[in-house]
Amino acid sequence: MISEVDYKRLVWHSRRGMLELDVLLGPFTEHHFKSLSDEDQAHYVRLIAAEDADIWGWLQGTLPPEDAGIARLVAMVNEKVGAGQVK
């Protein structure tokens, strides 16, 4: 389980320099991150640590993630907040 301080840092790190990523990652972090399993939270932290270009490619499906855990989180982000819709 992630601490509240680490969660707030994660929310901050979910704000990227690219609006397209902000629209997907910010709402996912704020609305869904805390309900993830500890394992999926760790995968999401690794996803957020990647370069913007890689994250964007993963989310758009143009660059498949090599890591199965990150691929799982990419699918979750697209399912939950794809097209800017928080579900």
Summary of the structure (lengths in Angstrom):
residues: 87
radius of gyration: 11.6
end to end distance: 22.9
largest distance: 33.8
contacts: 233
relative contact order: 0.17
helix: 75%
strand: 0%
